[in-house]
Each structure stands twice: as structure tokens, then as C-alpha cells.
Amino acid sequence: MPNLKAKQLKGQEPDKLRETLYDLRAELSKLRSTAARGLNKKDTGKIRKVRRDIARVLTTMTERGVAE
């Protein structure tokens, strides 16, 4: 999933935001497990990017008053 921009997220429907959040959390879990096994040598900054994308989605949801 590419880096998300706040402007892109503000135009999305609440259901799409929830789906994006679910996908990002699944990706983060996968990245953390591969990093724990020592297999993630090339793209170590990806975890940080995904965490920030999750924060963007949650911020957008909070601004709109959309519950998780």
C-alpha cells in the first residue's frame, strides 16, 4: 500500500476508511513478524511508514466522528 495522504483520506467513505485501517494493521502485523524473525533486511523503514499511515487514518476518523 503506498503512502497515504490526509487529503486522499478525507474524501473516502467511513466504510472505506475502516477497510483501509484493517488492511494497514494486517500489513503492520506481517512486517513486525518478519522483522522479529530477522528476515526484513532491505526495507526497515516500512514499519514506520505503515504506523504513520494508521495514525493518519485514525486522525481522519476522529475528525469526522466515525467510530472504529
TAPENOR-V113463 format. One record per backbone hydrogen bond with DSSP energy under -0.5 kcal/mol. CO is the residue of the C=O (numbers start at 1). NH is the residue of the N-H. Records with the same first field share a line. If there is no record, write none. Layout:
CO=NH ; NH
This chain:
5=9
6=10
7=11
8=11
9=12
13=17
14=18
15=19
16=20
17=21
18=22
19=23
20=24
21=25
22=26
23=27
24=28
25=29
26=30
27=31
28=32
29=33
30=34
31=35
32=36
33=37
34=39 ; 40
35=38
39=41
42=44
43=46
44=47
45=49
46=50
47=51
48=52
49=53
50=54
51=55
52=56
53=57
54=58
55=59
56=60
57=61
58=62
59=63
60=64
61=65 ; 66
65=67
